[in-house]
Amino acid sequence: MSEKESIHELGLMVQDITDSMTKVATNIALLGIEGNADEQMKIITEENNKVLDRIRKLYNLPPAPVPDK
């Protein structure tokens, strides 16, 4: 972790991670039961990526590699 983050900034980051993980858990629970499964998988992937990016930033890790197409 960088010494630059204040307690307030860390609190905001934790809240963002919590919000993302709640969205992930909700969409996993409803996957294939209610709603559009493709849209749910898109949300799950996007929110997981947000969390991983925040964790990388928090611990000063390099960004995720870009997959080859």
PyMOL Python script that loads the backbone (N, CA, C, O; Angstrom):
from pymol import cmd

cmd.read_pdbstr("""\
ATOM      1  N   MET A   1       0.830  -1.183   0.000  1.00  0.00           N
ATOM      2  CA  MET A   1       0.000   0.000   0.000  1.00  0.00           C
ATOM      3  C   MET A   1       0.872   1.243   0.000  1.00  0.00           C
ATOM      4  O   MET A   1       1.954   1.272   0.587  1.00  0.00           O
ATOM      5  N   SER A   2       0.385   2.242  -0.658  1.00  0.00           N
ATOM      6  CA  SER A   2       1.096   3.507  -0.695  1.00  0.00           C
ATOM      7  C   SER A   2       0.788   4.280   0.581  1.00  0.00           C
ATOM      8  O   SER A   2      -0.315   4.198   1.122  1.00  0.00           O
ATOM      9  N   GLU A   3       1.759   5.016   1.044  1.00  0.00           N
ATOM     10  CA  GLU A   3       1.573   5.831   2.244  1.00  0.00           C
ATOM     11  C   GLU A   3       0.666   7.025   1.944  1.00  0.00           C
ATOM     12  O   GLU A   3       0.225   7.718   2.860  1.00  0.00           O
ATOM     13  N   LYS A   4       0.392   7.262   0.670  1.00  0.00           N
ATOM     14  CA  LYS A   4      -0.361   8.444   0.265  1.00  0.00           C
ATOM     15  C   LYS A   4      -1.857   8.344   0.554  1.00  0.00           C
ATOM     16  O   LYS A   4      -2.520   9.371   0.704  1.00  0.00           O
ATOM     17  N   GLU A   5      -2.399   7.135   0.636  1.00  0.00           N
ATOM     18  CA  GLU A   5      -3.826   6.986   0.846  1.00  0.00           C
ATOM     19  C   GLU A   5      -4.199   7.388   2.268  1.00  0.00           C
ATOM     20  O   GLU A   5      -3.572   6.956   3.235  1.00  0.00           O
ATOM     21  N   SER A   6      -5.219   8.212   2.377  1.00  0.00           N
ATOM     22  CA  SER A   6      -5.723   8.571   3.693  1.00  0.00           C
ATOM     23  C   SER A   6      -6.715   7.503   4.140  1.00  0.00           C
ATOM     24  O   SER A   6      -7.162   6.673   3.348  1.00  0.00           O
ATOM     25  N   ILE A   7      -7.039   7.543   5.396  1.00  0.00           N
ATOM     26  CA  ILE A   7      -8.046   6.615   5.924  1.00  0.00           C
ATOM     27  C   ILE A   7      -9.359   6.796   5.165  1.00  0.00           C
ATOM     28  O   ILE A   7     -10.042   5.817   4.867  1.00  0.00           O
ATOM     29  N   HIS A   8      -9.708   8.024   4.857  1.00  0.00           N
ATOM     30  CA  HIS A   8     -10.941   8.297   4.121  1.00  0.00           C
ATOM     31  C   HIS A   8     -10.896   7.656   2.735  1.00  0.00           C
ATOM     32  O   HIS A   8     -11.864   7.028   2.308  1.00  0.00           O
ATOM     33  N   GLU A   9      -9.770   7.815   2.031  1.00  0.00           N
ATOM     34  CA  GLU A   9      -9.628   7.224   0.690  1.00  0.00           C
ATOM     35  C   GLU A   9      -9.694   5.707   0.749  1.00  0.00           C
ATOM     36  O   GLU A   9     -10.315   5.078  -0.108  1.00  0.00           O
ATOM     37  N   LEU A  10      -9.060   5.119   1.749  1.00  0.00           N
ATOM     38  CA  LEU A  10      -9.122   3.668   1.895  1.00  0.00           C
ATOM     39  C   LEU A  10     -10.548   3.213   2.195  1.00  0.00           C
ATOM     40  O   LEU A  10     -11.000   2.181   1.699  1.00  0.00           O
ATOM     41  N   GLY A  11     -11.241   3.991   3.004  1.00  0.00           N
ATOM     42  CA  GLY A  11     -12.641   3.670   3.296  1.00  0.00           C
ATOM     43  C   GLY A  11     -13.496   3.692   2.042  1.00  0.00           C
ATOM     44  O   GLY A  11     -14.350   2.826   1.849  1.00  0.00           O
ATOM     45  N   LEU A  12     -13.266   4.682   1.189  1.00  0.00           N
ATOM     46  CA  LEU A  12     -14.008   4.768  -0.075  1.00  0.00           C
ATOM     47  C   LEU A  12     -13.684   3.581  -0.975  1.00  0.00           C
ATOM     48  O   LEU A  12     -14.571   3.027  -1.624  1.00  0.00           O
ATOM     49  N   MET A  13     -12.411   3.193  -1.012  1.00  0.00           N
ATOM     50  CA  MET A  13     -12.010   2.057  -1.841  1.00  0.00           C
ATOM     51  C   MET A  13     -12.662   0.773  -1.331  1.00  0.00           C
ATOM     52  O   MET A  13     -13.134  -0.044  -2.122  1.00  0.00           O
ATOM     53  N   VAL A  14     -12.686   0.600  -0.025  1.00  0.00           N
ATOM     54  CA  VAL A  14     -13.323  -0.585   0.558  1.00  0.00           C
ATOM     55  C   VAL A  14     -14.814  -0.593   0.227  1.00  0.00           C
ATOM     56  O   VAL A  14     -15.369  -1.642  -0.097  1.00  0.00           O
ATOM     57  N   GLN A  15     -15.463   0.562   0.306  1.00  0.00           N
ATOM     58  CA  GLN A  15     -16.889   0.636  -0.021  1.00  0.00           C
ATOM     59  C   GLN A  15     -17.126   0.297  -1.486  1.00  0.00           C
ATOM     60  O   GLN A  15     -18.084  -0.406  -1.806  1.00  0.00           O
ATOM     61  N   ASP A  16     -16.267   0.785  -2.386  1.00  0.00           N
ATOM     62  CA  ASP A  16     -16.397   0.458  -3.812  1.00  0.00           C
ATOM     63  C   ASP A  16     -16.250  -1.050  -4.041  1.00  0.00           C
ATOM     64  O   ASP A  16     -17.008  -1.644  -4.807  1.00  0.00           O
ATOM     65  N   ILE A  17     -15.272  -1.659  -3.372  1.00  0.00           N
ATOM     66  CA  ILE A  17     -15.071  -3.105  -3.504  1.00  0.00           C
ATOM     67  C   ILE A  17     -16.285  -3.851  -2.974  1.00  0.00           C
ATOM     68  O   ILE A  17     -16.748  -4.814  -3.586  1.00  0.00           O
ATOM     69  N   THR A  18     -16.797  -3.405  -1.842  1.00  0.00           N
ATOM     70  CA  THR A  18     -17.989  -4.037  -1.252  1.00  0.00           C
ATOM     71  C   THR A  18     -19.177  -3.945  -2.205  1.00  0.00           C
ATOM     72  O   THR A  18     -19.894  -4.925  -2.405  1.00  0.00           O
ATOM     73  N   ASP A  19     -19.385  -2.771  -2.789  1.00  0.00           N
ATOM     74  CA  ASP A  19     -20.501  -2.598  -3.733  1.00  0.00           C
ATOM     75  C   ASP A  19     -20.348  -3.528  -4.937  1.00  0.00           C
ATOM     76  O   ASP A  19     -21.315  -4.154  -5.370  1.00  0.00           O
ATOM     77  N   SER A  20     -19.134  -3.614  -5.471  1.00  0.00           N
ATOM     78  CA  SER A  20     -18.902  -4.482  -6.625  1.00  0.00           C
ATOM     79  C   SER A  20     -19.139  -5.945  -6.273  1.00  0.00           C
ATOM     80  O   SER A  20     -19.770  -6.674  -7.038  1.00  0.00           O
ATOM     81  N   MET A  21     -18.643  -6.371  -5.134  1.00  0.00           N
ATOM     82  CA  MET A  21     -18.795  -7.777  -4.751  1.00  0.00           C
ATOM     83  C   MET A  21     -20.261  -8.112  -4.455  1.00  0.00           C
ATOM     84  O   MET A  21     -20.691  -9.246  -4.665  1.00  0.00           O
ATOM     85  N   THR A  22     -21.023  -7.138  -3.972  1.00  0.00           N
ATOM     86  CA  THR A  22     -22.458  -7.357  -3.768  1.00  0.00           C
ATOM     87  C   THR A  22     -23.148  -7.566  -5.112  1.00  0.00           C
ATOM     88  O   THR A  22     -24.003  -8.442  -5.244  1.00  0.00           O
ATOM     89  N   LYS A  23     -22.775  -6.753  -6.121  1.00  0.00           N
ATOM     90  CA  LYS A  23     -23.337  -6.933  -7.467  1.00  0.00           C
ATOM     91  C   LYS A  23     -22.971  -8.305  -8.023  1.00  0.00           C
ATOM     92  O   LYS A  23     -23.807  -8.979  -8.625  1.00  0.00           O
ATOM     93  N   VAL A  24     -21.722  -8.715  -7.820  1.00  0.00           N
ATOM     94  CA  VAL A  24     -21.275 -10.019  -8.302  1.00  0.00           C
ATOM     95  C   VAL A  24     -22.085 -11.126  -7.635  1.00  0.00           C
ATOM     96  O   VAL A  24     -22.603 -12.012  -8.315  1.00  0.00           O
ATOM     97  N   ALA A  25     -22.197 -11.079  -6.320  1.00  0.00           N
ATOM     98  CA  ALA A  25     -22.917 -12.121  -5.585  1.00  0.00           C
ATOM     99  C   ALA A  25     -24.385 -12.183  -6.002  1.00  0.00           C
ATOM    100  O   ALA A  25     -24.941 -13.269  -6.163  1.00  0.00           O
ATOM    101  N   THR A  26     -25.009 -11.026  -6.174  1.00  0.00           N
ATOM    102  CA  THR A  26     -26.416 -10.982  -6.585  1.00  0.00           C
ATOM    103  C   THR A  26     -26.592 -11.608  -7.961  1.00  0.00           C
ATOM    104  O   THR A  26     -27.512 -12.396  -8.179  1.00  0.00           O
ATOM    105  N   ASN A  27     -25.703 -11.252  -8.889  1.00  0.00           N
ATOM    106  CA  ASN A  27     -25.831 -11.790 -10.250  1.00  0.00           C
ATOM    107  C   ASN A  27     -25.495 -13.265 -10.311  1.00  0.00           C
ATOM    108  O   ASN A  27     -26.078 -13.990 -11.117  1.00  0.00           O
ATOM    109  N   ILE A  28     -24.579 -13.730  -9.489  1.00  0.00           N
ATOM    110  CA  ILE A  28     -24.294 -15.169  -9.446  1.00  0.00           C
ATOM    111  C   ILE A  28     -25.503 -15.912  -8.897  1.00  0.00           C
ATOM    112  O   ILE A  28     -25.882 -16.963  -9.414  1.00  0.00           O
ATOM    113  N   ALA A  29     -26.104 -15.366  -7.855  1.00  0.00           N
ATOM    114  CA  ALA A  29     -27.271 -16.023  -7.253  1.00  0.00           C
ATOM    115  C   ALA A  29     -28.433 -16.121  -8.234  1.00  0.00           C
ATOM    116  O   ALA A  29     -29.177 -17.102  -8.221  1.00  0.00           O
ATOM    117  N   LEU A  30     -28.591 -15.112  -9.084  1.00  0.00           N
ATOM    118  CA  LEU A  30     -29.718 -15.089 -10.022  1.00  0.00           C
ATOM    119  C   LEU A  30     -29.380 -15.671 -11.388  1.00  0.00           C
ATOM    120  O   LEU A  30     -30.258 -15.790 -12.243  1.00  0.00           O
ATOM    121  N   LEU A  31     -28.129 -16.033 -11.600  1.00  0.00           N
ATOM    122  CA  LEU A  31     -27.680 -16.503 -12.906  1.00  0.00           C
ATOM    123  C   LEU A  31     -28.502 -17.699 -13.377  1.00  0.00           C
ATOM    124  O   LEU A  31     -28.532 -18.748 -12.735  1.00  0.00           O
ATOM    125  N   GLY A  32     -29.156 -17.515 -14.492  1.00  0.00           N
ATOM    126  CA  GLY A  32     -29.940 -18.588 -15.078  1.00  0.00           C
ATOM    127  C   GLY A  32     -31.299 -18.791 -14.435  1.00  0.00           C
ATOM    128  O   GLY A  32     -32.094 -19.604 -14.907  1.00  0.00           O
ATOM    129  N   ILE A  33     -31.572 -18.069 -13.375  1.00  0.00           N
ATOM    130  CA  ILE A  33     -32.866 -18.209 -12.698  1.00  0.00           C
ATOM    131  C   ILE A  33     -33.780 -17.053 -13.063  1.00  0.00           C
ATOM    132  O   ILE A  33     -34.952 -17.243 -13.387  1.00  0.00           O
ATOM    133  N   GLU A  34     -33.227 -15.863 -13.005  1.00  0.00           N
ATOM    134  CA  GLU A  34     -34.012 -14.667 -13.268  1.00  0.00           C
ATOM    135  C   GLU A  34     -33.182 -13.707 -14.098  1.00  0.00           C
ATOM    136  O   GLU A  34     -32.028 -13.441 -13.764  1.00  0.00           O
ATOM    137  N   GLY A  35     -33.748 -13.185 -15.167  1.00  0.00           N
ATOM    138  CA  GLY A  35     -33.041 -12.205 -15.982  1.00  0.00           C
ATOM    139  C   GLY A  35     -32.259 -12.832 -17.120  1.00  0.00           C
ATOM    140  O   GLY A  35     -32.370 -14.026 -17.399  1.00  0.00           O
ATOM    141  N   ASN A  36     -31.470 -11.998 -17.764  1.00  0.00           N
ATOM    142  CA  ASN A  36     -30.694 -12.372 -18.938  1.00  0.00           C
ATOM    143  C   ASN A  36     -29.322 -12.875 -18.493  1.00  0.00           C
ATOM    144  O   ASN A  36     -28.537 -12.105 -17.940  1.00  0.00           O
ATOM    145  N   ALA A  37     -29.027 -14.140 -18.723  1.00  0.00           N
ATOM    146  CA  ALA A  37     -27.768 -14.742 -18.274  1.00  0.00           C
ATOM    147  C   ALA A  37     -26.553 -14.071 -18.912  1.00  0.00           C
ATOM    148  O   ALA A  37     -25.527 -13.911 -18.251  1.00  0.00           O
ATOM    149  N   ASP A  38     -26.647 -13.680 -20.173  1.00  0.00           N
ATOM    150  CA  ASP A  38     -25.522 -13.013 -20.834  1.00  0.00           C
ATOM    151  C   ASP A  38     -25.226 -11.667 -20.168  1.00  0.00           C
ATOM    152  O   ASP A  38     -24.067 -11.328 -19.929  1.00  0.00           O
ATOM    153  N   GLU A  39     -26.267 -10.916 -19.876  1.00  0.00           N
ATOM    154  CA  GLU A  39     -26.089  -9.622 -19.206  1.00  0.00           C
ATOM    155  C   GLU A  39     -25.532  -9.825 -17.793  1.00  0.00           C
ATOM    156  O   GLU A  39     -24.679  -9.059 -17.344  1.00  0.00           O
ATOM    157  N   GLN A  40     -26.011 -10.847 -17.105  1.00  0.00           N
ATOM    158  CA  GLN A  40     -25.513 -11.133 -15.760  1.00  0.00           C
ATOM    159  C   GLN A  40     -24.026 -11.495 -15.800  1.00  0.00           C
ATOM    160  O   GLN A  40     -23.257 -11.042 -14.952  1.00  0.00           O
ATOM    161  N   MET A  41     -23.620 -12.301 -16.769  1.00  0.00           N
ATOM    162  CA  MET A  41     -22.207 -12.666 -16.892  1.00  0.00           C
ATOM    163  C   MET A  41     -21.356 -11.436 -17.223  1.00  0.00           C
ATOM    164  O   MET A  41     -20.231 -11.309 -16.741  1.00  0.00           O
ATOM    165  N   LYS A  42     -21.890 -10.545 -18.034  1.00  0.00           N
ATOM    166  CA  LYS A  42     -21.176  -9.302 -18.361  1.00  0.00           C
ATOM    167  C   LYS A  42     -20.957  -8.476 -17.089  1.00  0.00           C
ATOM    168  O   LYS A  42     -19.859  -7.971 -16.858  1.00  0.00           O
ATOM    169  N   ILE A  43     -21.994  -8.341 -16.270  1.00  0.00           N
ATOM    170  CA  ILE A  43     -21.892  -7.582 -15.017  1.00  0.00           C
ATOM    171  C   ILE A  43     -20.897  -8.247 -14.071  1.00  0.00           C
ATOM    172  O   ILE A  43     -20.072  -7.567 -13.460  1.00  0.00           O
ATOM    173  N   ILE A  44     -20.968  -9.555 -13.947  1.00  0.00           N
ATOM    174  CA  ILE A  44     -20.045 -10.304 -13.072  1.00  0.00           C
ATOM    175  C   ILE A  44     -18.607 -10.049 -13.502  1.00  0.00           C
ATOM    176  O   ILE A  44     -17.754  -9.753 -12.665  1.00  0.00           O
ATOM    177  N   THR A  45     -18.329 -10.159 -14.793  1.00  0.00           N
ATOM    178  CA  THR A  45     -16.972  -9.955 -15.308  1.00  0.00           C
ATOM    179  C   THR A  45     -16.503  -8.523 -15.081  1.00  0.00           C
ATOM    180  O   THR A  45     -15.377  -8.305 -14.632  1.00  0.00           O
ATOM    181  N   GLU A  46     -17.352  -7.549 -15.385  1.00  0.00           N
ATOM    182  CA  GLU A  46     -16.970  -6.144 -15.224  1.00  0.00           C
ATOM    183  C   GLU A  46     -16.682  -5.813 -13.759  1.00  0.00           C
ATOM    184  O   GLU A  46     -15.687  -5.155 -13.458  1.00  0.00           O
ATOM    185  N   GLU A  47     -17.541  -6.262 -12.855  1.00  0.00           N
ATOM    186  CA  GLU A  47     -17.355  -5.951 -11.439  1.00  0.00           C
ATOM    187  C   GLU A  47     -16.133  -6.664 -10.871  1.00  0.00           C
ATOM    188  O   GLU A  47     -15.399  -6.090 -10.067  1.00  0.00           O
ATOM    189  N   ASN A  48     -15.909  -7.905 -11.281  1.00  0.00           N
ATOM    190  CA  ASN A  48     -14.698  -8.612 -10.840  1.00  0.00           C
ATOM    191  C   ASN A  48     -13.450  -7.873 -11.308  1.00  0.00           C
ATOM    192  O   ASN A  48     -12.491  -7.735 -10.549  1.00  0.00           O
ATOM    193  N   ASN A  49     -13.456  -7.398 -12.550  1.00  0.00           N
ATOM    194  CA  ASN A  49     -12.312  -6.660 -13.077  1.00  0.00           C
ATOM    195  C   ASN A  49     -12.088  -5.350 -12.320  1.00  0.00           C
ATOM    196  O   ASN A  49     -10.946  -4.959 -12.076  1.00  0.00           O
ATOM    197  N   LYS A  50     -13.180  -4.671 -11.947  1.00  0.00           N
ATOM    198  CA  LYS A  50     -13.064  -3.441 -11.160  1.00  0.00           C
ATOM    199  C   LYS A  50     -12.384  -3.730  -9.826  1.00  0.00           C
ATOM    200  O   LYS A  50     -11.482  -3.003  -9.411  1.00  0.00           O
ATOM    201  N   VAL A  51     -12.823  -4.794  -9.160  1.00  0.00           N
ATOM    202  CA  VAL A  51     -12.247  -5.149  -7.864  1.00  0.00           C
ATOM    203  C   VAL A  51     -10.763  -5.473  -8.012  1.00  0.00           C
ATOM    204  O   VAL A  51      -9.939  -5.004  -7.227  1.00  0.00           O
ATOM    205  N   LEU A  52     -10.430  -6.266  -9.006  1.00  0.00           N
ATOM    206  CA  LEU A  52      -9.019  -6.625  -9.208  1.00  0.00           C
ATOM    207  C   LEU A  52      -8.171  -5.400  -9.515  1.00  0.00           C
ATOM    208  O   LEU A  52      -7.036  -5.299  -9.050  1.00  0.00           O
ATOM    209  N   ASP A  53      -8.712  -4.470 -10.294  1.00  0.00           N
ATOM    210  CA  ASP A  53      -7.977  -3.236 -10.587  1.00  0.00           C
ATOM    211  C   ASP A  53      -7.764  -2.402  -9.325  1.00  0.00           C
ATOM    212  O   ASP A  53      -6.692  -1.827  -9.133  1.00  0.00           O
ATOM    213  N   ARG A  54      -8.778  -2.336  -8.470  1.00  0.00           N
ATOM    214  CA  ARG A  54      -8.638  -1.584  -7.219  1.00  0.00           C
ATOM    215  C   ARG A  54      -7.596  -2.224  -6.306  1.00  0.00           C
ATOM    216  O   ARG A  54      -6.813  -1.525  -5.662  1.00  0.00           O
ATOM    217  N   ILE A  55      -7.589  -3.541  -6.255  1.00  0.00           N
ATOM    218  CA  ILE A  55      -6.609  -4.246  -5.431  1.00  0.00           C
ATOM    219  C   ILE A  55      -5.201  -4.016  -5.982  1.00  0.00           C
ATOM    220  O   ILE A  55      -4.261  -3.791  -5.221  1.00  0.00           O
ATOM    221  N   ARG A  56      -5.061  -4.073  -7.306  1.00  0.00           N
ATOM    222  CA  ARG A  56      -3.744  -3.807  -7.912  1.00  0.00           C
ATOM    223  C   ARG A  56      -3.260  -2.397  -7.564  1.00  0.00           C
ATOM    224  O   ARG A  56      -2.090  -2.196  -7.239  1.00  0.00           O
ATOM    225  N   LYS A  57      -4.168  -1.434  -7.635  1.00  0.00           N
ATOM    226  CA  LYS A  57      -3.816  -0.051  -7.309  1.00  0.00           C
ATOM    227  C   LYS A  57      -3.445   0.065  -5.831  1.00  0.00           C
ATOM    228  O   LYS A  57      -2.453   0.709  -5.488  1.00  0.00           O
ATOM    229  N   LEU A  58      -4.220  -0.542  -4.978  1.00  0.00           N
ATOM    230  CA  LEU A  58      -3.993  -0.470  -3.539  1.00  0.00           C
ATOM    231  C   LEU A  58      -2.618  -1.000  -3.155  1.00  0.00           C
ATOM    232  O   LEU A  58      -1.956  -0.438  -2.283  1.00  0.00           O
ATOM    233  N   TYR A  59      -2.190  -2.074  -3.799  1.00  0.00           N
ATOM    234  CA  TYR A  59      -0.915  -2.710  -3.476  1.00  0.00           C
ATOM    235  C   TYR A  59       0.196  -2.379  -4.481  1.00  0.00           C
ATOM    236  O   TYR A  59       1.235  -3.038  -4.513  1.00  0.00           O
ATOM    237  N   ASN A  60      -0.041  -1.347  -5.300  1.00  0.00           N
ATOM    238  CA  ASN A  60       0.956  -0.901  -6.279  1.00  0.00           C
ATOM    239  C   ASN A  60       1.442  -2.037  -7.183  1.00  0.00           C
ATOM    240  O   ASN A  60       2.637  -2.171  -7.444  1.00  0.00           O
ATOM    241  N   LEU A  61       0.504  -2.839  -7.649  1.00  0.00           N
ATOM    242  CA  LEU A  61       0.825  -3.940  -8.553  1.00  0.00           C
ATOM    243  C   LEU A  61       0.638  -3.473  -9.996  1.00  0.00           C
ATOM    244  O   LEU A  61      -0.134  -2.545 -10.242  1.00  0.00           O
ATOM    245  N   PRO A  62       1.316  -4.086 -10.940  1.00  0.00           N
ATOM    246  CA  PRO A  62       1.152  -3.701 -12.339  1.00  0.00           C
ATOM    247  C   PRO A  62      -0.262  -4.013 -12.836  1.00  0.00           C
ATOM    248  O   PRO A  62      -0.930  -4.895 -12.297  1.00  0.00           O
ATOM    249  N   PRO A  63      -0.709  -3.300 -13.847  1.00  0.00           N
ATOM    250  CA  PRO A  63      -2.042  -3.570 -14.394  1.00  0.00           C
ATOM    251  C   PRO A  63      -2.119  -4.968 -14.991  1.00  0.00           C
ATOM    252  O   PRO A  63      -1.105  -5.593 -15.301  1.00  0.00           O
ATOM    253  N   ALA A  64      -3.338  -5.434 -15.141  1.00  0.00           N
ATOM    254  CA  ALA A  64      -3.560  -6.759 -15.730  1.00  0.00           C
ATOM    255  C   ALA A  64      -3.088  -6.757 -17.173  1.00  0.00           C
ATOM    256  O   ALA A  64      -3.233  -5.755 -17.873  1.00  0.00           O
ATOM    257  N   PRO A  65      -2.520  -7.874 -17.626  1.00  0.00           N
ATOM    258  CA  PRO A  65      -2.105  -7.949 -19.027  1.00  0.00           C
ATOM    259  C   PRO A  65      -3.328  -7.921 -19.935  1.00  0.00           C
ATOM    260  O   PRO A  65      -4.396  -8.420 -19.579  1.00  0.00           O
ATOM    261  N   VAL A  66      -3.155  -7.337 -21.100  1.00  0.00           N
ATOM    262  CA  VAL A  66      -4.233  -7.281 -22.085  1.00  0.00           C
ATOM    263  C   VAL A  66      -4.207  -8.595 -22.857  1.00  0.00           C
ATOM    264  O   VAL A  66      -3.173  -8.962 -23.415  1.00  0.00           O
ATOM    265  N   PRO A  67      -5.335  -9.308 -22.896  1.00  0.00           N
ATOM    266  CA  PRO A  67      -5.354 -10.592 -23.614  1.00  0.00           C
ATOM    267  C   PRO A  67      -5.174 -10.407 -25.120  1.00  0.00           C
ATOM    268  O   PRO A  67      -5.645  -9.428 -25.699  1.00  0.00           O
ATOM    269  N   ASP A  68      -4.492 -11.353 -25.734  1.00  0.00           N
ATOM    270  CA  ASP A  68      -4.331 -11.339 -27.191  1.00  0.00           C
ATOM    271  C   ASP A  68      -5.653 -11.700 -27.843  1.00  0.00           C
ATOM    272  O   ASP A  68      -6.412 -12.524 -27.332  1.00  0.00           O
ATOM    273  N   LYS A  69      -5.914 -11.076 -28.969  1.00  0.00           N
ATOM    274  CA  LYS A  69      -7.175 -11.363 -29.679  1.00  0.00           C
ATOM    275  C   LYS A  69      -6.921 -12.198 -30.886  1.00  0.00           C
ATOM    276  O   LYS A  69      -7.857 -12.541 -31.608  1.00  0.00           O
TER     277      LYS A  69
END
""", "prot")
cmd.dss("prot")
cmd.show_as("cartoon", "prot")
cmd.util.cbc("prot")
cmd.orient("prot")
